[in-house]
């Protein structure tokens, strides 16, 4: 039986080939964003005032269906940054997640912050496309790529001035880590079943190189979990569904971040 990931990748291959004939690379290279300096996610995550929260704009998902179909990118993305998020992630896959390139470009227009293009990247074409719509960071999923292909794609991104977030789901996938990768994200969601296990991040964190920035992904809906993840060396926390399922995602983001700050302060006072 075909898994959700297999369905996505099979569809993505056809979509890319179709898009190549409709939107040639030369068209992307004419975008005002193609030569604009990118904003470093690594830099923002290492700031002293960083919350580490990478707040995501996502309308729906294959596992949950519609999450927030009518949310407005301008309102939510600006609200995320005002709430104290360190970066923004935007789902641009249309068929499975209801996203579009315009969503990321709109977020870029209204925010000076690192923006992650969340998509299933399997072709150099998609990286050039991501650069043209205003993305600073791309996501490469270890589950979808061979070690050689992953490194080739990461090199393309680096040559375009972008940072690379490598997403892994198991310790075995650490073998695909290469020098071109800037950050490693540990996804608690099994991409074959879409089930979530928070312990996955904690277990794999121990095996990651100390010097690389670490991102926890999926199932992060409790401020206590974020504080615990920080103790295990995580610098960033990608949160989408938890925020987006609320009528005002940015308001929930603000409440969530405030809770983290309060709990962190209380814990620090307790230790002192």
PLY file of the C-alpha trace (Angstrom):
ply
format ascii 1.0
element vertex 272
property float x
property float y
property float z
element edge 271
property int vertex1
property int vertex2
end_header
0.00 0.00 0.00
1.31 3.45 -0.94
2.28 5.60 2.07
1.35 9.29 2.39
4.97 10.23 1.72
5.09 8.09 -1.41
1.89 9.71 -2.67
3.36 13.16 -2.10
6.66 12.37 -3.83
5.02 10.71 -6.82
2.74 13.69 -7.28
5.64 16.10 -6.76
7.67 14.55 -9.59
4.82 15.12 -12.04
4.18 18.61 -10.71
7.81 19.64 -11.17
7.96 18.43 -14.75
4.78 20.30 -15.56
6.00 23.49 -13.86
9.31 23.43 -15.73
7.45 23.91 -19.00
5.21 26.64 -17.58
7.72 28.59 -15.45
11.29 28.35 -16.81
14.29 29.00 -14.55
15.09 32.19 -16.46
11.78 33.58 -15.26
12.71 32.87 -11.61
16.08 34.57 -12.08
14.32 37.81 -13.00
12.59 38.00 -9.61
13.56 40.94 -7.38
14.21 38.44 -4.58
16.66 36.32 -6.55
19.64 38.60 -5.87
18.42 40.11 -2.61
20.65 39.18 0.39
19.10 36.45 2.50
18.47 36.59 6.25
20.27 34.00 8.38
18.13 31.62 10.42
21.28 30.47 12.23
21.99 34.06 13.19
18.48 34.71 14.49
18.40 31.50 16.53
21.66 32.40 18.26
20.59 35.88 19.31
20.38 36.43 23.06
16.74 37.46 22.78
15.79 34.46 20.62
12.76 32.41 21.62
13.72 29.75 19.10
10.13 29.51 17.88
9.81 29.00 14.12
6.14 29.75 13.61
4.54 28.10 10.61
1.78 29.16 8.26
-0.09 26.05 7.16
-3.68 25.81 5.90
-4.10 22.03 5.95
-2.25 18.70 6.04
-2.78 15.16 4.71
-3.21 13.79 8.23
-5.41 16.52 9.75
-7.26 17.84 6.73
-8.30 21.50 6.89
-6.59 23.33 9.78
-7.24 26.99 8.99
-8.38 27.50 5.41
-9.02 31.25 5.54
-6.10 32.59 7.60
-4.44 35.68 6.09
-0.69 35.54 5.57
-0.11 39.24 6.20
-1.98 39.27 9.51
-0.60 35.97 10.82
3.03 36.43 9.77
3.29 39.97 11.14
1.56 38.76 14.31
4.04 35.90 14.67
6.99 38.27 14.61
5.33 40.72 16.99
4.70 37.79 19.32
8.43 37.10 19.47
8.92 34.27 16.98
12.49 33.90 15.72
11.49 32.92 12.19
8.60 32.05 9.91
7.96 28.82 8.03
5.58 28.77 5.08
4.08 25.65 3.48
4.11 26.20 -0.27
2.87 22.78 -1.41
-0.60 23.33 -2.86
-1.99 19.87 -3.59
-1.54 18.34 -0.13
-1.17 21.35 2.18
-3.16 24.11 0.49
-0.15 26.40 0.25
1.17 28.52 -2.59
4.28 30.48 -3.51
2.34 33.70 -3.09
1.99 32.94 0.64
5.76 32.99 1.15
6.27 36.08 -0.98
3.57 37.88 0.99
5.25 36.92 4.28
8.54 38.19 2.83
6.96 41.51 1.85
5.79 42.28 5.37
8.57 40.84 7.55
12.29 41.20 8.07
12.92 37.73 9.43
14.30 34.39 8.23
11.71 32.52 6.17
11.82 28.78 5.66
10.28 27.37 2.49
8.51 24.21 3.66
8.12 21.85 0.75
9.17 18.41 -0.48
12.28 19.35 -2.42
13.67 16.71 -4.76
14.91 18.82 -7.68
17.28 21.76 -8.17
14.44 23.57 -9.93
12.53 23.88 -6.63
15.49 25.53 -4.89
15.81 28.18 -7.59
12.06 28.68 -7.32
12.31 29.06 -3.53
15.01 31.71 -3.90
12.87 33.63 -6.39
9.87 33.87 -4.06
11.86 35.23 -1.12
12.92 32.19 0.94
16.07 32.31 3.06
16.15 28.65 4.07
15.14 25.42 2.34
14.14 22.12 3.87
15.74 18.91 2.66
14.11 15.74 3.97
16.51 12.82 4.48
13.66 10.36 4.02
13.16 11.59 0.44
16.76 11.81 -0.80
19.90 9.73 -1.21
23.05 11.02 0.48
24.50 12.09 -2.86
21.33 13.84 -4.04
20.95 15.60 -0.71
24.47 16.98 -0.88
24.00 18.12 -4.49
20.81 19.99 -3.62
22.37 21.49 -0.49
25.26 22.78 -2.60
22.84 24.46 -4.99
21.15 26.22 -2.09
24.45 27.36 -0.59
25.60 28.74 -3.95
22.39 30.78 -4.05
23.12 32.23 -0.60
20.52 30.15 1.23
20.79 28.08 4.39
19.88 24.40 4.54
17.77 22.65 7.17
18.16 18.88 7.01
15.17 17.01 8.43
15.77 13.55 9.85
13.44 11.03 11.47
15.88 8.39 12.72
19.46 8.00 13.91
20.20 6.01 10.77
19.59 9.11 8.64
22.44 10.96 10.35
24.67 9.25 7.77
23.29 11.72 5.23
24.57 14.75 7.15
27.04 16.75 5.03
29.09 19.96 5.48
26.63 21.94 3.36
23.90 21.51 6.00
23.49 24.44 8.43
20.81 23.06 10.75
19.39 19.64 11.60
15.70 19.24 12.34
14.46 16.14 14.14
10.88 15.43 13.12
8.78 13.67 15.73
6.29 12.77 13.00
6.72 9.49 11.16
6.33 10.50 7.50
5.05 7.07 6.55
2.27 6.89 9.15
2.16 10.60 10.23
2.08 9.47 13.89
3.95 11.67 16.41
6.38 10.68 19.18
8.04 13.55 21.11
10.74 11.27 22.52
12.20 10.95 19.04
13.86 14.39 19.25
15.33 13.76 22.68
16.78 10.38 21.75
18.39 11.59 18.52
19.69 14.85 20.05
22.34 12.91 21.94
23.80 11.68 18.64
23.96 15.03 16.84
27.24 16.99 16.55
27.44 19.54 19.38
28.32 22.39 17.06
25.32 22.10 14.74
22.10 23.98 15.43
19.23 21.67 16.31
15.53 22.10 15.53
12.72 20.04 17.05
9.71 19.53 14.77
6.09 18.34 15.12
3.92 17.69 18.14
5.22 20.68 20.10
2.08 21.95 21.79
3.20 22.44 25.39
5.58 25.15 26.73
7.01 22.58 29.17
8.09 20.46 26.21
10.00 23.42 24.72
11.82 24.02 28.00
12.72 20.33 28.21
13.94 20.34 24.60
16.22 23.30 25.37
17.86 21.24 28.10
18.70 18.65 25.46
20.45 21.23 23.28
17.71 22.28 20.87
17.95 25.84 19.52
14.75 26.01 17.50
11.21 24.67 17.60
9.06 24.41 14.48
5.40 24.84 15.41
2.57 25.05 12.94
-0.54 23.04 13.61
-0.78 24.08 17.27
-0.90 27.76 16.29
-2.85 27.44 13.06
-5.78 25.51 14.53
-6.75 28.65 16.47
-8.84 31.40 14.93
-6.00 33.87 15.51
-2.78 31.83 15.20
-0.54 34.75 16.07
-2.43 35.39 19.32
-1.89 31.76 20.36
1.78 32.12 19.41
2.08 35.18 21.67
0.40 33.34 24.55
2.62 30.29 24.03
5.84 32.32 23.98
4.80 34.28 27.06
4.21 31.01 28.91
7.67 29.77 27.94
9.25 32.97 29.27
7.31 32.78 32.53
8.10 29.11 33.10
11.77 29.63 32.22
12.00 32.52 34.66
10.29 30.54 37.43
12.60 27.57 36.85
15.67 29.80 36.93
14.55 31.40 40.21
13.89 27.94 41.66
17.39 26.75 40.75
18.94 29.87 42.29
0 1
1 2
2 3
3 4
4 5
5 6
6 7
7 8
8 9
9 10
10 11
11 12
12 13
13 14
14 15
15 16
16 17
17 18
18 19
19 20
20 21
21 22
22 23
23 24
24 25
25 26
26 27
27 28
28 29
29 30
30 31
31 32
32 33
33 34
34 35
35 36
36 37
37 38
38 39
39 40
40 41
41 42
42 43
43 44
44 45
45 46
46 47
47 48
48 49
49 50
50 51
51 52
52 53
53 54
54 55
55 56
56 57
57 58
58 59
59 60
60 61
61 62
62 63
63 64
64 65
65 66
66 67
67 68
68 69
69 70
70 71
71 72
72 73
73 74
74 75
75 76
76 77
77 78
78 79
79 80
80 81
81 82
82 83
83 84
84 85
85 86
86 87
87 88
88 89
89 90
90 91
91 92
92 93
93 94
94 95
95 96
96 97
97 98
98 99
99 100
100 101
101 102
102 103
103 104
104 105
105 106
106 107
107 108
108 109
109 110
110 111
111 112
112 113
113 114
114 115
115 116
116 117
117 118
118 119
119 120
120 121
121 122
122 123
123 124
124 125
125 126
126 127
127 128
128 129
129 130
130 131
131 132
132 133
133 134
134 135
135 136
136 137
137 138
138 139
139 140
140 141
141 142
142 143
143 144
144 145
145 146
146 147
147 148
148 149
149 150
150 151
151 152
152 153
153 154
154 155
155 156
156 157
157 158
158 159
159 160
160 161
161 162
162 163
163 164
164 165
165 166
166 167
167 168
168 169
169 170
170 171
171 172
172 173
173 174
174 175
175 176
176 177
177 178
178 179
179 180
180 181
181 182
182 183
183 184
184 185
185 186
186 187
187 188
188 189
189 190
190 191
191 192
192 193
193 194
194 195
195 196
196 197
197 198
198 199
199 200
200 201
201 202
202 203
203 204
204 205
205 206
206 207
207 208
208 209
209 210
210 211
211 212
212 213
213 214
214 215
215 216
216 217
217 218
218 219
219 220
220 221
221 222
222 223
223 224
224 225
225 226
226 227
227 228
228 229
229 230
230 231
231 232
232 233
233 234
234 235
235 236
236 237
237 238
238 239
239 240
240 241
241 242
242 243
243 244
244 245
245 246
246 247
247 248
248 249
249 250
250 251
251 252
252 253
253 254
254 255
255 256
256 257
257 258
258 259
259 260
260 261
261 262
262 263
263 264
264 265
265 266
266 267
267 268
268 269
269 270
270 271
